[in-house]
Amino acid sequence: MPDKTFPNLPDDDDAHFLQRLQPSRLILPVVIGLSVVGFMFWRSYKPGGLAPLAHAKWEWLLITLLVLLARDFGYIYRIRNIAERELNYRQSLDVIMIWEFASCVLPSAVGGTAVASFILNKEGITLGKSMAYVMVTALMDNLYYVIMVPLVVLIAGAGLYPHEALQGGFIATLRVAFVISYVFVSAYAGLMLYAIFVNPRSVRRLLVRLFSWRLLRRGQRRAYQHGQEMMDASVQLRGNPFIYWWRAAASTFFVWTARYLVIGCLIAAFVPMDTDTFLFIFARNLTYKVLLLLAITPGGAGIVEGAFPTFFGKFIGTATLTSFMVLLYRVVTYYLYLVLGSVFLPRWVARVFRKGVKS
């Protein structure tokens, strides 16, 4: 049966791949997310619980909007420069919107990165280059996490974990998960750096040997493929000048910092806040992210909403206002991109499939 959402696709593989991004897939995450928020409102509502909304600081809401816009422009700048300006600004905008949309409809553990090389390839960038560019974004994202975690630990200390909302056993589990995720991301970032700049062949050999163990053998083929991708990326990227890497690193720092500022800006719009508290909220975002990395629902729906009060409720005050903040946060960081993606995706498909794809 032909695909009605994405007509005139050139082959079955493309149609199957884009099937994962069909607008019909919005239903499940929206239902899950809104159901959780609705339950939170039902359980927490008290008369007067939303009174602070009448005294909202509109300047902070404006700052939130500017942060969101700056983050998206930062993403557009980053992908255009990482792709060595093979994309114009229109293409870069489309790539980011589809990438964000993919992050919303795919499980958080998979994320938009899983489809990023496909998107870039359809923009006319060769598949080898597309994989190399996606690897650069992944490397920079991981390095940001590796560098920022020690800094936020210094800022927040033991307060990095929500002791006020979780029992000791859960805190211990969260701390272990946080440490394991940090070690894993650090090791993976180091492996990518070594593969791209030093000896990619030895990294491929290491991955194949590692996945030859009985428990990991099912992933051996994928490990070889990933090792080969690192080799190809090394060939593509090793000769790039310092300014290329500086722009990639600076834009990554900018977009992720902006991403983590959103919650603090939203809370500051309704609750009095000093600089220390604002930085504390920024720091707690790093532990909040650990749960999102483990989420198996599309876009972390339900997990994001359910965990938000645990990590940030103490900074907001009433449970009713916290439930409202959950909804507002998801509107500006999730539902907005579902809507934008639904607009950009059909236009993007119509545009990119009218032109050829480099192999």
Secondary structure as GFF3:
##gff-version 3
##sequence-region A 1 359
A	DSSP	alpha_helix	12	19	.	.	.	ID=ss1
A	DSSP	three_ten_helix	23	26	.	.	.	ID=ss2
A	DSSP	alpha_helix	27	44	.	.	.	ID=ss3
A	DSSP	three_ten_helix	51	55	.	.	.	ID=ss4
A	DSSP	alpha_helix	58	82	.	.	.	ID=ss5
A	DSSP	alpha_helix	89	105	.	.	.	ID=ss6
A	DSSP	alpha_helix	113	122	.	.	.	ID=ss7
A	DSSP	alpha_helix	127	156	.	.	.	ID=ss8
A	DSSP	three_ten_helix	157	160	.	.	.	ID=ss9
A	DSSP	alpha_helix	168	197	.	.	.	ID=ss10
A	DSSP	alpha_helix	200	210	.	.	.	ID=ss11
A	DSSP	three_ten_helix	214	219	.	.	.	ID=ss12
A	DSSP	alpha_helix	220	237	.	.	.	ID=ss13
A	DSSP	alpha_helix	242	268	.	.	.	ID=ss14
A	DSSP	alpha_helix	275	294	.	.	.	ID=ss15
A	DSSP	alpha_helix	303	316	.	.	.	ID=ss16
A	DSSP	alpha_helix	319	330	.	.	.	ID=ss17
A	DSSP	pi_helix	331	335	.	.	.	ID=ss18
A	DSSP	alpha_helix	336	352	.	.	.	ID=ss19
###
